[in-house]
Amino acid sequence: MTHANFALNENHLLFSVLPQTPENKLNLKYKGPEMLVKQKGAIPIRSKDDYEKILNKLDPIETYQANRL
């Protein structure tokens, strides 16, 4: 939670990985990540398809710097 609060205080995007389906067939524990989405406004990541949405939210300068690493 400390890292999430730091990210928000620094105006960084916050992401949270959640199960892809509500049935949660793998019985994953996700109360913490779910709370980040509901209470802290984290952007949920449910599948590989969400990565394009994430890239669209990034600042072009941040994306450029990330690609240079």
C-alpha positions as CSV (number, residue, x, y, z in Angstrom):
1,M,0.0,0.0,0.0
2,T,2.9,2.3,0.7
3,H,4.0,2.0,-3.0
4,A,0.5,2.7,-4.2
5,N,0.2,5.8,-2.0
6,F,3.6,7.0,-3.2
7,A,2.6,6.6,-6.8
8,L,-0.6,8.6,-6.3
9,N,1.2,11.3,-4.4
10,E,3.7,11.7,-7.2
11,N,0.9,11.8,-9.8
12,H,1.9,8.5,-11.4
13,L,-0.5,6.1,-12.9
14,L,-1.4,3.1,-10.7
15,F,-2.2,-0.3,-12.2
16,S,-3.6,-3.4,-10.6
17,V,-3.7,-6.9,-12.0
18,L,-7.0,-8.7,-11.5
19,P,-8.4,-12.1,-12.7
20,Q,-9.7,-12.0,-16.3
21,T,-13.1,-13.4,-15.4
22,P,-15.4,-12.9,-12.4
23,E,-15.6,-16.7,-11.9
24,N,-11.9,-16.7,-11.0
25,K,-11.4,-20.3,-12.0
26,L,-7.8,-20.4,-10.7
27,N,-9.1,-19.2,-7.2
28,L,-6.7,-16.3,-7.2
29,K,-6.6,-14.1,-4.1
30,Y,-7.2,-10.5,-5.2
31,K,-8.8,-8.5,-2.5
32,G,-5.8,-6.1,-2.3
33,P,-5.6,-5.4,-6.1
34,E,-9.4,-5.1,-6.2
35,M,-9.3,-2.5,-3.4
36,L,-6.7,-0.5,-5.3
37,V,-9.1,-0.2,-8.2
38,K,-12.2,0.6,-6.1
39,Q,-10.6,2.9,-3.5
40,K,-7.5,4.3,-5.1
41,G,-8.5,4.5,-8.7
42,A,-6.0,2.1,-10.1
43,I,-6.4,1.0,-13.7
44,P,-7.2,-2.7,-13.8
45,I,-5.2,-5.1,-16.0
46,R,-7.3,-8.2,-16.7
47,S,-5.7,-9.6,-19.8
48,K,-3.0,-9.0,-22.4
49,D,-5.6,-7.0,-24.4
50,D,-5.4,-4.3,-21.7
51,Y,-1.9,-3.3,-22.5
52,E,-2.9,-1.3,-25.6
53,K,-5.2,0.8,-23.3
54,I,-2.3,1.3,-20.9
55,L,0.0,2.5,-23.6
56,N,-2.6,5.0,-24.8
57,K,-2.7,6.5,-21.3
58,L,1.1,7.0,-21.1
59,D,2.7,10.3,-21.9
60,P,4.6,10.1,-25.2
61,I,7.8,11.3,-23.5
62,E,7.5,8.5,-20.9
63,T,6.9,5.9,-23.6
64,Y,10.0,7.2,-25.6
65,Q,12.2,7.0,-22.5
66,A,10.9,3.5,-21.7
67,N,11.7,2.3,-25.2
68,R,15.3,3.5,-24.9
69,L,16.1,1.3,-21.9
